[in-house]
Amino acid sequence: MSTELLRKAMAWIDQDPDQQTRGDLARLIERVEHGNEDALSELTSRFAGHLTFGTAGLRAEIGAGPMRMNRVVVSHAAHGLGQFLLSRAQGAPLSVVVGFDARHNSEVFAQDTAEILAGMDISAHVFAFHTPTPVLAFAVRHLSADAGVMVTASHNPPADNGYKVYLGGIDEGSQIVPPADEEIQAAIMASHESHKANAMPRSSAIETIDSEMVDAYRSSTRTVAADFNVAGRDELTICYTPMHGVGAGVFEALLESEGFTRVHPVMAQEQPDPNFPTVSFPNPEEPGALDLAQKLAGEVGADIIIAHDPDADRLAIALPREGDWVNLTGNEVGAILGASIAEKAHARGTEGVLGFSVVSSPITHVIAQKNGLRSVETPTGFKWISRLPGLLFGFEEALGYLVNPDTVRDKDGISAGLYATCLVASLKAHGKTLWDALESVRAHYGGFASGQVSLRLDSPAVAQQLMQVVRSAPGEVFEGVEVAAVQDYLTPPEGQPEADLMRYDTAEGDRIIIRPSGTEPKLKVYLDSLRADQGAAEQALKEIETVVRSAMDRLVSQLP
């Protein structure tokens, strides 16, 4: 072990306020000193740099060191955020609201954040209990706070945690975007140089947020049901799972208040559990994640399965078909909800925008155009979608939907879930299902098919290597596909920010997009086809997917 690595590790122990991570790091150092190569590799990876603000903040495995989530990293993140806010405030009083989910250390990280901000004379408001991310996002707006912090790793594995930041004021409660993320990161790094985590000024003068905030969120969210009559609600049978997360209390109370009486929770997943014992990966998109829900839904004769990810900002829907259960894709749900909202806006004569991320289905363009609305394609992430002026509805294919932008400026699985159940009940009252709604979208707006090729890799660095290979010869990646245009978003189209993304538009109007995941060691390839009818769109997608899989296998095999 190098002297410099040992010095960094010992200095970390010296400032760590957490007895457990101090001890874990000390034992790791001892194993290294005894010549354990695996321990040396682990220690090296923990001190290979510093976590940086990615999609919306920080996210990593819990453990000691600057490349992990721990109380030292969180303390400096809070101090850096505070310094950033003070630099913009010009002497005006500041306030920050802090929420947390039920993951390991979430409440501790939230308390550290609140105490450090309070120690900087920033008014800190922290929830008295774990809460869904949409409720925290709502609270930032409801309290007119200058910023919000949500401690969550969303749908990441159990060993992870994260730190998501929202800004108030002119940002209206949206997640951070450049240059704010770079400025906060710079302030965090300055904090690492100037302060020890266990010696930062702290204050216990913290305001506690109680259940009245949740009541206010529910009251505001109920407005999404206002456009639907109550017919069919008492006949609709719903199977629901919060995926061991924190969405159940808020969502189930909303369903009850809106007259949905036949709600069957998956009891094995009803209570928050940071270990997520019944799923291998707490993401409703993952194979097998809804197995328990499907079993229960079959037993009770459910009309629909509603699932949230652990912090309830994402929504998954499954429907019965021919004796089995089928998960709708994010693009299918986005098209159904988007068409419903667009058609209601058109009927009222309302103007506005349908927003969607660049990797989500372009069927949104067609839906908006036929309803006299504008559509705007944004970079990936709701931090961009939520900022669109005149937004009526926004979505991204990764199960993120925003149906009530006046209430929350982030994806919100709870309000989207309520909207979806109201829609399904209305359809049932007329003898129809959500499958009929999807077919109606395809009949009126055209066939659309979307797919994804996802490569789980050893590390984010390998994903970056693959992106470099693609960029080195972009025209040679997909053999057999007539590419009409290639766009590297490191040099983005006018009006769009820089992004690590490559886009291919084919001569036949199909689309292939390659990007590394912002939160996981994955490379994702998004495929989309629009055709006059659904059969043609699905056939085109199959052909594109075959070419893409072959190309990705070839590129991976060429890596050193």
C-alpha positions as CSV (number, residue, x, y, z in Angstrom):
1,M,0.0,0.0,0.0
2,S,1.3,3.4,-0.9
3,T,2.1,5.9,1.8
4,E,-0.3,8.4,0.2
5,L,-3.2,6.0,0.2
6,L,-2.6,5.1,3.8
7,R,-2.4,8.8,4.7
8,K,-5.7,9.5,3.0
9,A,-7.4,6.6,4.8
10,M,-6.1,7.5,8.2
11,A,-7.2,11.2,7.7
12,W,-10.6,9.9,6.8
13,I,-10.9,7.9,10.0
14,D,-9.8,11.0,11.9
15,Q,-12.8,13.1,10.7
16,D,-15.5,10.4,10.5
17,P,-18.2,10.9,13.1
18,D,-19.6,7.4,12.4
19,Q,-18.1,4.7,14.7
20,Q,-19.2,1.9,12.3
21,T,-17.5,3.2,9.2
22,R,-14.4,4.2,11.2
23,G,-14.1,0.6,12.3
24,D,-14.8,-0.9,8.9
25,L,-12.1,1.3,7.3
26,A,-9.6,0.4,10.1
27,R,-10.2,-3.3,9.5
28,L,-9.8,-2.8,5.8
29,I,-6.5,-1.1,6.3
30,E,-5.3,-3.9,8.6
31,R,-6.1,-6.5,5.9
32,V,-4.2,-4.4,3.3
33,E,-1.2,-4.2,5.7
34,H,-1.3,-8.0,5.9
35,G,-1.0,-8.3,2.1
36,N,-4.6,-9.0,1.1
37,E,-4.8,-8.0,-2.6
38,D,-8.7,-7.8,-2.6
39,A,-8.6,-5.4,0.4
40,L,-6.0,-3.3,-1.4
41,S,-8.2,-3.1,-4.5
42,E,-11.2,-2.2,-2.4
43,L,-9.3,0.5,-0.5
44,T,-7.9,1.9,-3.7
45,S,-11.4,2.1,-5.3
46,R,-12.8,3.9,-2.2
47,F,-10.1,6.6,-2.5
48,A,-9.9,6.8,-6.3
49,G,-11.5,10.3,-6.3
50,H,-14.7,12.0,-5.0
51,L,-18.3,11.3,-5.7
52,T,-19.6,14.1,-8.0
53,F,-23.1,15.4,-8.6
54,G,-24.6,13.3,-11.4
55,T,-28.3,13.0,-12.4
56,A,-29.5,15.0,-9.5
57,G,-26.9,14.7,-6.7
58,L,-24.9,11.9,-5.2
59,R,-25.5,8.1,-5.3
60,A,-23.3,5.2,-4.3
61,E,-22.8,2.2,-2.1
62,I,-22.7,2.9,1.7
63,G,-19.2,2.7,3.1
64,A,-16.2,4.7,4.2
65,G,-14.2,6.8,1.8
66,P,-14.8,9.7,-0.7
67,M,-16.2,7.3,-3.4
68,R,-18.9,5.9,-1.1
69,M,-22.0,7.3,0.7
70,N,-21.3,8.0,4.4
71,R,-21.6,10.7,7.0
72,V,-18.3,12.4,6.0
73,V,-19.4,12.7,2.4
74,V,-22.9,13.9,3.4
75,S,-21.5,16.4,5.9
76,H,-19.4,18.0,3.2
77,A,-22.3,17.9,0.7
78,A,-24.5,19.7,3.2
79,H,-21.8,22.3,3.9
80,G,-21.1,22.8,0.2
81,L,-24.8,23.2,-0.5
82,G,-25.0,25.7,2.3
83,Q,-22.1,27.7,1.0
84,F,-23.6,27.7,-2.5
85,L,-26.9,29.0,-1.2
86,L,-25.2,31.7,0.9
87,S,-23.2,32.9,-2.1
88,R,-26.5,33.5,-4.0
89,A,-28.5,34.9,-1.1
90,Q,-26.7,38.2,-0.7
91,G,-27.7,38.4,2.9
92,A,-31.3,37.3,2.6
93,P,-32.5,34.6,5.1
94,L,-32.5,31.1,3.7
95,S,-34.4,27.9,4.3
96,V,-33.9,24.3,3.2
97,V,-36.3,21.4,3.6
98,V,-34.9,17.9,4.1
99,G,-36.6,14.5,3.6
100,F,-35.4,10.9,3.7
101,D,-36.6,7.5,2.7
102,A,-36.3,4.2,4.7
103,R,-32.9,3.1,3.4
104,H,-30.0,2.3,5.6
105,N,-28.7,5.6,7.2
106,S,-31.2,7.8,5.4
107,E,-32.5,9.4,8.6
108,V,-28.9,9.8,9.9
109,F,-27.8,11.5,6.7
110,A,-30.9,13.8,6.8
111,Q,-30.2,14.8,10.4
112,D,-26.5,15.6,9.6
113,T,-27.7,17.7,6.7
114,A,-30.2,19.7,8.8
115,E,-27.8,20.2,11.7
116,I,-25.0,21.5,9.5
117,L,-27.2,23.8,7.5
118,A,-28.7,25.1,10.8
119,G,-25.1,25.7,12.0
120,M,-24.7,28.0,9.0
121,D,-27.7,30.1,10.1
122,I,-29.8,28.5,7.4
123,S,-33.3,27.6,8.5
124,A,-33.6,23.8,8.3
125,H,-36.8,21.9,8.1
126,V,-36.6,18.1,8.4
127,F,-39.4,15.6,8.1
128,A,-40.2,13.7,11.4
129,F,-40.6,10.5,9.4
130,H,-39.6,8.9,6.2
131,T,-41.5,10.2,3.2
132,P,-41.8,9.7,-0.6
133,T,-39.6,11.8,-2.8
134,P,-42.7,13.6,-4.4
135,V,-43.7,14.8,-1.0
136,L,-40.3,16.4,-0.4
137,A,-40.4,18.0,-3.9
138,F,-43.9,19.3,-3.0
139,A,-42.7,20.7,0.3
140,V,-40.0,22.8,-1.3
141,R,-42.7,24.6,-3.3
142,H,-45.2,24.6,-0.5
143,L,-42.8,26.2,2.0
144,S,-41.2,28.5,-0.6
145,A,-37.9,27.0,0.5
146,D,-34.6,28.0,-1.2
147,A,-33.6,24.3,-1.6
148,G,-34.6,20.8,-0.8
149,V,-32.6,17.7,0.0
150,M,-34.0,14.2,-0.4
151,V,-31.9,11.3,1.0
152,T,-32.7,8.4,-1.2
153,A,-31.1,6.0,-3.7
154,S,-34.5,5.5,-5.4
155,H,-34.5,2.0,-7.0
156,N,-30.8,1.2,-6.5
157,P,-29.7,-2.0,-4.7
158,P,-30.0,-2.2,-0.9
159,A,-26.4,-1.4,-0.2
160,D,-26.7,2.1,-1.8
161,N,-27.9,5.5,-0.7
162,G,-28.1,8.9,-2.3
163,Y,-28.5,12.6,-2.0
164,K,-30.8,14.5,-4.3
165,V,-31.0,18.3,-4.4
166,Y,-33.8,20.7,-5.5
167,L,-33.7,24.5,-5.8
168,G,-36.5,26.9,-5.0
169,G,-36.9,30.5,-6.1
170,I,-36.6,30.9,-9.9
171,D,-36.0,27.1,-10.2
172,E,-39.5,26.5,-8.7
173,G,-38.6,23.4,-6.9
174,S,-36.9,21.5,-9.8
175,Q,-33.8,19.4,-9.5
176,I,-30.5,21.0,-10.0
177,V,-29.1,21.6,-13.5
178,P,-25.8,23.1,-14.8
179,P,-24.2,25.3,-13.8
180,A,-25.6,24.9,-10.3
181,D,-24.4,21.3,-10.0
182,E,-20.8,22.2,-10.9
183,E,-21.0,25.2,-8.4
184,I,-22.2,23.0,-5.6
185,Q,-19.6,20.4,-6.4
186,A,-16.9,23.0,-6.3
187,A,-18.2,24.2,-2.9
188,I,-18.2,20.6,-1.6
189,M,-14.6,20.1,-2.7
190,A,-13.6,23.4,-1.0
191,S,-15.3,22.1,2.2
192,H,-13.2,18.9,2.1
193,E,-10.1,21.1,2.0
194,S,-11.2,23.5,4.8
195,H,-13.2,21.5,7.3
196,K,-13.2,18.2,9.1
197,A,-16.7,16.6,9.1
198,N,-16.7,15.9,12.8
199,A,-15.7,19.5,13.6
200,M,-18.2,21.4,11.5
201,P,-20.4,23.8,13.4
202,R,-23.8,22.2,14.0
203,S,-27.1,23.4,15.5
204,S,-30.1,21.5,16.9
205,A,-32.4,24.5,16.2
206,I,-34.2,22.6,13.5
207,E,-37.9,22.8,12.5
208,T,-39.7,19.5,12.3
209,I,-42.2,18.9,9.5
210,D,-45.2,16.8,10.7
211,S,-48.1,15.0,9.0
212,E,-49.8,18.3,8.0
213,M,-47.3,18.5,5.0
214,V,-48.4,15.1,3.8
215,D,-52.0,16.2,4.2
216,A,-51.3,19.2,2.1
217,Y,-49.6,17.1,-0.6
218,R,-52.6,14.7,-0.7
219,S,-55.0,17.6,-0.9
220,S,-53.2,19.1,-3.9
221,T,-52.7,15.8,-5.6
222,R,-56.4,15.0,-5.4
223,T,-56.9,17.6,-8.1
224,V,-55.7,15.1,-10.8
225,A,-58.9,13.2,-10.2
226,A,-61.1,16.2,-10.8
227,D,-61.6,15.6,-14.5
228,F,-63.0,12.1,-14.0
229,N,-66.4,11.2,-12.7
230,V,-66.6,8.6,-9.9
231,A,-68.3,5.9,-11.9
232,G,-66.5,2.6,-11.7
233,R,-64.3,3.4,-8.7
234,D,-66.1,1.2,-6.2
235,E,-66.0,-1.7,-8.7
236,L,-62.3,-1.4,-9.6
237,T,-60.0,-4.1,-8.0
238,I,-56.5,-2.8,-7.6
239,C,-53.4,-4.8,-6.5
240,Y,-50.7,-2.4,-5.1
241,T,-47.1,-2.8,-4.1
242,P,-44.7,-0.1,-2.7
243,M,-41.8,-2.5,-3.3
244,H,-40.7,-2.3,0.4
245,G,-40.5,1.5,0.0
246,V,-42.3,4.5,1.5
247,G,-45.2,5.1,-0.9
248,A,-47.9,3.0,0.7
249,G,-49.2,5.3,3.4
250,V,-49.7,8.3,1.1
251,F,-50.9,6.5,-2.0
252,E,-53.4,4.2,-0.2
253,A,-54.9,7.1,1.7
254,L,-55.4,8.9,-1.6
255,L,-57.1,6.0,-3.2
256,E,-59.4,5.7,-0.2
257,S,-60.3,9.4,-0.3
258,E,-61.2,9.1,-4.0
259,G,-63.6,6.2,-3.4
260,F,-61.4,3.2,-4.4
261,T,-62.4,0.6,-1.9
262,R,-61.1,-2.6,-3.5
263,V,-57.4,-2.1,-2.9
264,H,-55.3,-5.2,-2.1
265,P,-51.7,-4.4,-1.0
266,V,-48.9,-7.0,-1.4
267,M,-48.5,-7.5,2.4
268,A,-45.0,-9.0,2.1
269,Q,-43.9,-5.7,0.5
270,E,-46.2,-3.2,2.3
271,Q,-43.8,-2.1,5.1
272,P,-40.6,-0.2,4.4
273,D,-37.6,-2.5,4.6
274,P,-34.1,-1.3,3.5
275,N,-33.0,-4.8,2.8
276,F,-35.8,-5.4,0.1
277,P,-36.0,-9.1,1.1
278,T,-38.5,-10.3,-1.5
279,V,-36.9,-8.8,-4.6
280,S,-33.4,-9.2,-6.1
281,F,-33.5,-5.6,-7.3
282,P,-36.0,-3.1,-6.0
283,N,-37.0,-1.7,-9.4
284,P,-40.4,-2.6,-10.8
285,E,-38.8,-2.7,-14.3
286,E,-36.6,-5.6,-13.4
287,P,-37.7,-9.2,-14.3
288,G,-39.4,-10.9,-11.3
289,A,-39.9,-7.7,-9.3
290,L,-43.7,-7.9,-9.7
291,D,-44.0,-11.7,-9.2
292,L,-45.7,-11.4,-5.8
293,A,-48.0,-8.7,-7.1
294,Q,-49.0,-10.8,-10.0
295,K,-49.8,-13.8,-7.8
296,L,-52.0,-11.7,-5.5
297,A,-53.6,-10.0,-8.5
298,G,-54.6,-13.3,-9.9
299,E,-56.1,-14.5,-6.6
300,V,-58.2,-11.4,-6.1
301,G,-59.2,-10.9,-9.8
302,A,-57.5,-7.5,-10.0
303,D,-58.1,-5.1,-12.9
304,I,-54.7,-3.5,-12.6
305,I,-51.4,-3.7,-10.7
306,I,-50.0,-0.5,-9.5
307,A,-46.3,-0.5,-8.3
308,H,-44.0,2.2,-7.1
309,D,-40.3,2.1,-6.7
310,P,-39.0,2.5,-3.1
311,D,-39.2,6.3,-3.0
312,A,-42.4,6.4,-5.1
313,D,-41.3,8.8,-7.8
314,R,-41.7,6.1,-10.5
315,L,-44.9,4.2,-11.4
316,A,-45.2,0.8,-13.0
317,I,-48.5,-0.7,-14.3
318,A,-49.4,-4.3,-15.2
319,L,-52.6,-5.5,-16.8
320,P,-54.3,-8.9,-17.2
321,R,-54.3,-10.4,-20.7
322,E,-55.2,-14.0,-21.7
323,G,-54.7,-15.4,-18.3
324,D,-51.3,-13.8,-17.7
325,W,-50.1,-10.4,-16.5
326,V,-48.2,-8.0,-18.8
327,N,-46.2,-5.0,-17.7
328,L,-46.8,-1.9,-19.7
329,T,-43.6,-0.1,-20.9
330,G,-42.8,3.4,-19.8
331,N,-43.5,4.6,-23.3
332,E,-46.9,2.9,-23.4
333,V,-48.0,4.4,-20.1
334,G,-46.6,7.8,-21.2
335,A,-48.6,7.6,-24.5
336,I,-51.8,6.7,-22.7
337,L,-51.5,9.4,-20.0
338,G,-50.2,11.9,-22.4
339,A,-53.1,11.3,-24.9
340,S,-55.6,11.5,-22.1
341,I,-54.3,14.8,-20.7
342,A,-53.8,16.3,-24.2
343,E,-57.3,15.4,-25.3
344,K,-58.8,16.9,-22.2
345,A,-56.7,20.1,-22.7
346,H,-57.9,20.2,-26.4
347,A,-61.5,19.9,-25.3
348,R,-61.1,22.8,-22.9
349,G,-59.2,24.9,-25.4
350,T,-56.1,24.9,-23.1
351,E,-52.7,25.6,-24.6
352,G,-49.6,24.0,-23.3
353,V,-46.7,21.7,-23.7
354,L,-46.1,17.9,-23.6
355,G,-42.6,17.3,-22.5
356,F,-40.5,14.1,-22.9
357,S,-36.9,13.1,-22.7
358,V,-34.9,12.4,-25.9
359,V,-34.8,8.7,-25.1
360,S,-38.6,8.5,-24.8
361,S,-41.0,7.7,-27.6
362,P,-41.5,10.4,-30.3
363,I,-45.2,9.4,-30.5
364,T,-45.5,12.4,-28.1
365,H,-44.8,14.7,-31.0
366,V,-47.8,13.3,-32.9
367,I,-50.1,13.4,-29.8
368,A,-49.3,17.0,-29.2
369,Q,-49.7,18.1,-32.8
370,K,-53.1,16.5,-33.3
371,N,-54.4,18.2,-30.1
372,G,-53.1,21.6,-31.0
373,L,-50.4,21.5,-28.3
374,R,-46.6,21.9,-28.5
375,S,-44.2,19.1,-27.8
376,V,-40.7,19.6,-26.5
377,E,-37.9,17.0,-26.4
378,T,-35.5,17.5,-23.6
379,P,-32.2,15.9,-22.4
380,T,-32.6,12.8,-20.2
381,G,-33.8,13.5,-16.7
382,F,-36.8,15.2,-15.1
383,K,-34.7,18.1,-14.1
384,W,-35.1,19.3,-17.7
385,I,-38.7,18.2,-18.3
386,S,-40.0,19.9,-15.1
387,R,-38.6,23.3,-16.2
388,L,-40.5,23.5,-19.5
389,P,-42.8,26.7,-19.6
390,G,-46.4,25.8,-20.0
391,L,-45.9,22.1,-19.1
392,L,-49.1,20.1,-19.0
393,F,-47.6,16.6,-18.9
394,G,-44.1,15.2,-18.9
395,F,-42.7,11.7,-19.0
396,E,-39.6,9.7,-19.5
397,E,-39.5,6.0,-20.6
398,A,-37.9,4.9,-17.3
399,L,-41.4,4.9,-15.6
400,G,-41.3,8.6,-14.8
401,Y,-44.5,10.8,-15.2
402,L,-45.6,14.2,-14.2
403,V,-49.4,14.8,-14.4
404,N,-49.6,17.7,-11.9
405,P,-46.8,20.2,-12.6
406,D,-48.5,22.9,-10.6
407,T,-48.0,20.8,-7.5
408,V,-44.7,19.0,-8.0
409,R,-41.8,19.8,-10.4
410,D,-40.4,16.3,-10.6
411,K,-41.7,12.9,-11.6
412,D,-44.4,11.7,-9.2
413,G,-45.5,8.1,-9.2
414,I,-48.2,8.8,-6.6
415,S,-50.1,11.4,-8.6
416,A,-49.6,9.5,-11.8
417,G,-50.8,6.3,-10.1
418,L,-54.0,8.2,-8.9
419,Y,-54.6,9.5,-12.5
420,A,-54.1,6.0,-13.9
421,T,-56.6,4.4,-11.5
422,C,-59.2,7.1,-12.2
423,L,-58.7,6.5,-15.9
424,V,-59.1,2.8,-15.6
425,A,-62.2,3.2,-13.5
426,S,-63.7,5.5,-16.0
427,L,-62.9,3.0,-18.8
428,K,-64.4,0.1,-16.8
429,A,-67.6,2.0,-16.3
430,H,-67.9,2.0,-20.1
431,G,-67.0,-1.6,-20.5
432,K,-63.4,-0.9,-21.6
433,T,-59.9,-1.5,-20.2
434,L,-56.5,0.2,-20.4
435,W,-55.7,-2.1,-23.3
436,D,-58.5,-0.5,-25.2
437,A,-57.1,2.9,-24.3
438,L,-53.7,1.9,-25.7
439,E,-55.2,0.6,-28.9
440,S,-57.1,3.8,-29.3
441,V,-53.9,5.8,-29.0
442,R,-52.3,3.6,-31.8
443,A,-55.4,3.9,-34.0
444,H,-55.6,7.6,-33.7
445,Y,-51.9,8.6,-33.6
446,G,-50.1,5.8,-35.3
447,G,-48.1,2.7,-34.4
448,F,-45.2,3.1,-32.1
449,A,-42.7,0.5,-30.8
450,S,-39.8,1.0,-28.4
451,G,-37.1,-1.2,-27.0
452,Q,-33.9,-1.1,-25.1
453,V,-30.7,-3.0,-25.1
454,S,-29.0,-2.7,-21.7
455,L,-25.5,-3.8,-21.0
456,R,-24.6,-4.2,-17.3
457,L,-20.8,-3.6,-17.1
458,D,-18.1,-3.9,-14.5
459,S,-17.9,-0.2,-13.8
460,P,-19.0,3.2,-15.2
461,A,-15.5,3.5,-16.6
462,V,-16.1,0.6,-19.0
463,A,-19.3,2.3,-20.2
464,Q,-17.2,5.4,-21.0
465,Q,-14.7,3.2,-22.9
466,L,-17.6,1.9,-25.1
467,M,-18.8,5.5,-25.7
468,Q,-15.3,6.4,-26.8
469,V,-15.3,3.5,-29.2
470,V,-18.6,4.6,-30.7
471,R,-17.5,8.2,-31.1
472,S,-14.2,7.1,-32.7
473,A,-16.1,5.8,-35.8
474,P,-19.8,6.6,-35.4
475,G,-20.7,5.7,-39.0
476,E,-19.3,2.1,-38.6
477,V,-21.2,1.1,-35.5
478,F,-24.4,-0.3,-37.0
479,E,-23.6,-2.4,-40.1
480,G,-26.6,-3.0,-42.3
481,V,-28.6,0.1,-41.2
482,E,-28.9,3.1,-43.5
483,V,-28.1,6.0,-41.2
484,A,-29.5,9.3,-42.3
485,A,-28.0,11.5,-39.5
486,V,-25.7,11.1,-36.5
487,Q,-25.8,13.6,-33.6
488,D,-23.2,13.6,-30.8
489,Y,-24.7,15.5,-27.9
490,L,-21.3,16.5,-26.6
491,T,-21.9,19.0,-29.4
492,P,-25.6,19.3,-28.9
493,P,-28.3,20.8,-31.1
494,E,-28.9,24.5,-30.6
495,G,-30.8,25.3,-27.4
496,Q,-29.9,22.0,-25.7
497,P,-27.3,21.3,-23.0
498,E,-24.3,19.0,-23.5
499,A,-25.0,15.4,-22.8
500,D,-23.1,12.1,-23.0
501,L,-25.3,10.7,-25.7
502,M,-25.1,9.5,-29.4
503,R,-28.2,9.6,-31.6
504,Y,-28.7,7.8,-34.9
505,D,-31.7,8.6,-37.1
506,T,-32.2,6.1,-39.9
507,A,-33.4,6.7,-43.4
508,E,-36.7,5.1,-42.7
509,G,-37.4,7.3,-39.7
510,D,-36.3,5.0,-36.9
511,R,-34.1,6.1,-34.0
512,I,-31.2,4.6,-32.0
513,I,-29.8,6.4,-29.0
514,I,-26.7,5.3,-27.0
515,R,-25.9,6.6,-23.5
516,P,-24.3,5.5,-20.3
517,S,-26.6,5.3,-17.2
518,G,-26.3,8.3,-14.9
519,T,-26.7,6.1,-11.8
520,E,-25.5,2.6,-12.6
521,P,-22.6,0.8,-14.4
522,K,-24.7,0.3,-17.6
523,L,-24.6,1.3,-21.2
524,K,-28.2,1.8,-22.6
525,V,-29.3,1.7,-26.2
526,Y,-32.8,3.1,-26.8
527,L,-34.7,2.0,-29.9
528,D,-37.8,3.7,-31.4
529,S,-39.9,3.1,-34.5
530,L,-43.0,5.0,-35.7
531,R,-45.1,3.6,-38.5
532,A,-48.6,4.0,-39.9
533,D,-49.8,0.8,-38.0
534,Q,-48.6,-1.1,-35.0
535,G,-47.6,-4.3,-36.8
536,A,-45.2,-2.4,-39.1
537,A,-43.7,-0.6,-36.1
538,E,-43.1,-3.8,-34.2
539,Q,-41.5,-5.5,-37.2
540,A,-39.2,-2.6,-37.7
541,L,-38.2,-2.6,-34.1
542,K,-37.3,-6.3,-34.2
543,E,-35.0,-5.7,-37.2
544,I,-33.3,-2.8,-35.5
545,E,-32.8,-4.7,-32.2
546,T,-31.1,-7.6,-34.0
547,V,-28.6,-5.2,-35.6
548,V,-28.0,-3.3,-32.4
549,R,-27.4,-6.4,-30.2
550,S,-24.9,-7.8,-32.8
551,A,-23.1,-4.4,-32.8
552,M,-22.9,-4.1,-29.1
553,D,-21.6,-7.7,-28.7
554,R,-18.9,-6.9,-31.2
555,L,-17.9,-3.6,-29.5
556,V,-17.7,-5.2,-26.1
557,S,-15.5,-8.0,-27.5
558,Q,-13.1,-5.4,-28.8
559,L,-12.5,-3.8,-25.4
560,P,-9.0,-4.5,-23.8
